[in-house]
């Protein structure tokens, strides 16, 4: 089974395909403002299970998701590619690059994705948090759950208008599908990929908004190859797409 995906940019370019993986609650369309700066590249945006055009799909774990991702790349005849992932999409991109990637992977760009928890107590606590959110997504009105989701400290820099815009964009999402994806790919179920990331044989870059204190500290503490996006918090590519794109252009220039 393949995931829903759509082409943008210069489909028949000889450059590597830029494969975009969105965050939790999002869709491939979330990348469009950044993709406008890469129209001379082949761009493949993928909807993750439970989201967008893949909302009817579900997976059991990271390996099952990676099988779908591989099948999707093969279906679209993607031979050489960069993985670009935000938050959940970044965690999936890291797992894929470390453990399941095909030979054509040219590089990895992660925006504010967690490489993995380091002890059992942290995993147990996170499992409980994600399970409670999943239960709410299944059983409570989606609008109320989204309201509370975007009140989390991670999104503290958002204005009221920005929160409302995000909730309107996500309003037609399917709660049970999101819940299934949240539990299948919970950070509590993700291995700590840090040692493998430091040994990757392809280029790896880590982008983070300057106001995203949590992930700025994480990147510095774990010696990730950090590049900062000015004027942005956790969702840097949405808050400041032009600066995000300029950082990405710097990364990709040798591949052009």
C-alpha positions as CSV (number, residue, x, y, z in Angstrom):
1,X,0.0,0.0,0.0
2,X,1.3,3.5,-0.9
3,X,0.7,6.8,0.9
4,X,-1.0,9.7,-0.8
5,X,1.5,11.9,-2.4
6,X,1.6,14.8,-4.9
7,X,4.3,16.2,-7.2
8,X,5.2,19.9,-7.3
9,X,8.1,21.8,-8.9
10,X,10.1,20.7,-11.9
11,X,9.1,17.0,-12.0
12,X,11.5,16.0,-14.7
13,X,14.6,17.8,-13.3
14,X,17.8,15.8,-13.0
15,X,18.2,17.1,-9.4
16,X,17.4,14.8,-6.4
17,X,13.7,14.7,-5.4
18,X,12.9,16.7,-2.3
19,X,10.6,14.5,-0.2
20,X,8.6,16.4,2.4
21,X,7.1,14.8,5.5
22,X,4.7,17.0,7.6
23,X,4.1,17.2,11.3
24,X,1.3,15.7,13.4
25,X,-2.1,17.1,12.5
26,X,-0.7,18.5,9.2
27,X,-0.7,17.5,5.5
28,X,1.8,17.8,2.6
29,X,0.1,21.2,1.8
30,X,1.8,22.6,4.9
31,X,5.0,22.9,3.0
32,X,3.7,24.9,0.1
33,X,5.0,28.3,1.2
34,X,8.5,26.9,1.4
35,X,8.1,24.9,-1.8
36,X,7.5,28.1,-3.8
37,X,11.3,28.7,-3.5
38,X,12.1,25.4,-5.0
39,X,10.1,25.3,-8.3
40,X,13.2,24.2,-10.2
41,X,13.5,21.0,-8.1
42,X,11.3,17.9,-8.2
43,X,9.1,18.0,-5.0
44,X,7.1,15.1,-3.6
45,X,4.9,15.9,-0.7
46,X,3.5,12.9,1.2
47,X,0.5,12.6,3.5
48,X,1.2,10.5,6.5
49,X,-1.3,7.8,7.7
50,X,-4.3,9.3,9.4
51,X,-3.7,12.7,7.7
52,X,-4.9,14.3,4.5
53,X,-5.2,11.9,1.5
54,X,-3.9,9.1,3.7
55,X,-6.4,9.6,6.5
56,X,-8.0,6.2,6.0
57,X,-4.7,4.4,6.4
58,X,-3.2,3.3,9.7
59,X,0.1,1.6,10.7
60,X,1.2,-0.3,13.8
61,X,4.7,1.1,14.2
62,X,7.6,2.9,12.7
63,X,8.7,-0.1,10.6
64,X,5.2,-0.5,9.1
65,X,5.2,3.2,8.2
66,X,8.7,2.9,6.6
67,X,7.4,0.1,4.5
68,X,4.7,2.4,3.2
69,X,7.2,5.1,2.6
70,X,9.5,2.8,0.6
71,X,6.6,1.6,-1.5
72,X,5.5,5.2,-2.2
73,X,9.0,6.2,-3.3
74,X,9.2,3.1,-5.6
75,X,5.7,3.8,-7.0
76,X,6.8,7.3,-7.9
77,X,10.1,6.1,-9.3
78,X,12.1,8.2,-6.8
79,X,15.7,7.1,-7.3
80,X,17.7,9.9,-5.6
81,X,16.2,12.1,-2.9
82,X,16.5,14.2,0.2
83,X,14.2,13.7,3.1
84,X,12.9,16.9,4.7
85,X,10.7,16.3,7.8
86,X,9.1,18.5,10.5
87,X,8.4,17.3,14.1
88,X,6.7,14.0,13.7
89,X,7.8,13.9,10.0
90,X,11.3,14.7,11.2
91,X,11.2,11.7,13.6
92,X,10.0,9.5,10.8
93,X,12.7,10.8,8.5
94,X,15.4,10.2,11.1
95,X,14.2,6.6,11.7
96,X,14.0,6.0,7.9
97,X,17.5,7.4,7.3
98,X,19.0,5.4,10.1
99,X,17.3,2.0,9.6
100,X,15.3,1.7,6.4
101,X,16.5,4.1,3.7
102,X,17.1,2.9,0.2
103,X,20.5,3.5,-1.5
104,X,19.2,6.7,-3.2
105,X,19.1,8.8,0.0
106,X,21.2,11.9,-0.6
107,X,20.7,13.7,2.7
108,X,18.5,14.4,5.7
109,X,17.0,17.7,6.9
110,X,15.0,17.6,10.2
111,X,13.1,20.6,11.6
112,X,12.5,20.3,15.3
113,X,12.3,16.5,15.5
114,X,13.2,14.6,18.6
115,X,16.0,11.9,18.0
116,X,14.6,9.8,20.8
117,X,14.3,9.4,24.6
118,X,17.2,8.0,26.6
119,X,15.6,6.1,29.5
120,X,12.6,4.0,30.4
121,X,11.0,6.5,32.8
122,X,10.9,9.1,30.1
123,X,9.3,6.7,27.7
124,X,6.7,5.6,30.2
125,X,5.7,9.2,30.9
126,X,5.5,10.1,27.3
127,X,3.4,7.0,26.5
128,X,0.9,8.1,29.1
129,X,0.7,11.7,27.7
130,X,0.3,10.5,24.1
131,X,-2.4,7.9,25.1
132,X,-4.4,10.6,26.9
133,X,-4.3,12.8,23.8
134,X,-5.3,9.8,21.6
135,X,-8.3,9.2,23.8
136,X,-9.4,12.8,23.5
137,X,-9.0,12.7,19.7
138,X,-11.2,9.6,19.6
139,X,-13.9,10.6,22.0
140,X,-14.1,14.4,22.4
141,X,-15.1,17.1,19.9
142,X,-12.1,17.7,17.6
143,X,-12.3,21.5,18.0
144,X,-11.9,21.4,21.7
145,X,-9.0,18.9,21.5
146,X,-7.3,21.1,18.9
147,X,-7.8,24.2,21.1
148,X,-6.1,22.5,24.0
149,X,-3.3,21.0,21.8
150,X,-2.2,24.4,20.6
151,X,-2.2,25.8,24.1
152,X,0.8,23.6,24.9
153,X,4.0,25.4,25.9
154,X,5.6,24.3,22.6
155,X,3.3,26.7,20.7
156,X,3.6,29.6,23.2
157,X,4.8,32.0,20.5
158,X,1.6,31.7,18.5
159,X,-0.8,34.6,18.6
160,X,-4.5,34.0,19.1
161,X,-5.1,34.6,15.4
162,X,-2.4,32.1,14.4
163,X,-3.9,29.5,16.7
164,X,-7.4,30.1,15.2
165,X,-5.9,29.7,11.7
166,X,-4.3,26.4,12.5
167,X,-7.5,25.1,14.1
168,X,-9.5,26.1,11.0
169,X,-7.0,24.4,8.8
170,X,-7.2,21.2,10.9
171,X,-11.0,21.3,11.5
172,X,-11.9,18.6,8.9
173,X,-9.3,16.1,10.3
174,X,-10.4,12.6,11.3
175,X,-9.9,12.2,15.1
176,X,-9.6,8.4,15.3
177,X,-7.1,8.3,12.4
178,X,-5.0,10.9,14.1
179,X,-5.2,9.0,17.4
180,X,-4.1,5.7,15.8
181,X,-1.1,7.5,14.2
182,X,-0.2,9.3,17.5
183,X,0.0,6.0,19.4
184,X,1.8,4.0,16.6
185,X,4.5,6.6,16.3
186,X,4.6,7.9,19.8
187,X,8.0,9.2,20.9
188,X,7.8,6.5,23.6
189,X,8.0,3.9,20.9
190,X,10.8,5.4,19.0
191,X,14.4,4.2,19.7
192,X,17.0,6.7,20.7
193,X,18.5,7.4,17.2
194,X,21.2,9.8,18.4
195,X,24.2,7.4,18.1
196,X,23.1,6.3,14.6
197,X,22.5,9.9,13.5
198,X,26.1,10.8,14.4
199,X,27.3,8.0,12.2
200,X,25.1,8.7,9.1
201,X,26.9,8.3,5.8
202,X,24.8,11.1,4.2
203,X,24.6,14.8,5.1
204,X,22.4,15.6,8.1
205,X,21.1,19.0,9.1
206,X,18.9,20.1,11.9
207,X,16.8,23.3,11.5
208,X,15.1,25.0,14.5
209,X,13.2,28.3,15.1
210,X,15.2,30.7,17.2
211,X,12.3,31.0,19.7
212,X,11.9,27.2,20.0
213,X,13.8,27.0,23.3
214,X,13.1,23.3,23.9
215,X,14.5,22.1,20.6
216,X,17.3,24.7,20.5
217,X,18.6,23.2,23.8
218,X,18.1,19.7,22.6
219,X,20.1,20.3,19.5
220,X,22.9,21.9,21.5
221,X,23.0,19.3,24.2
222,X,23.0,16.4,21.8
223,X,25.4,18.1,19.3
224,X,23.1,18.0,16.4
225,X,24.1,20.0,13.3
226,X,22.0,23.0,14.1
227,X,20.9,25.8,11.8
228,X,18.6,28.4,13.3
229,X,15.6,30.0,11.6
230,X,15.2,33.6,12.7
231,X,11.8,35.0,13.6
232,X,10.2,31.6,14.3
233,X,9.2,29.2,17.0
234,X,8.5,25.5,16.8
235,X,6.8,25.5,13.4
236,X,9.6,27.5,11.7
237,X,8.7,26.7,8.1
238,X,5.2,28.1,8.6
239,X,6.2,31.1,10.7
240,X,9.0,32.3,8.4
241,X,9.0,30.3,5.1
242,X,11.4,32.7,3.3
243,X,14.2,32.3,6.0
244,X,13.6,28.6,6.3
245,X,13.9,28.3,2.5
246,X,17.1,30.3,2.5
247,X,18.7,28.0,5.0
248,X,17.5,25.0,3.0
249,X,19.0,26.5,-0.2
250,X,22.3,26.8,1.6
251,X,22.1,23.1,2.4
252,X,21.1,21.9,-1.0
253,X,23.3,24.1,-3.1
254,X,26.0,21.4,-3.5
255,X,23.3,19.0,-4.8
256,X,22.0,21.4,-7.4
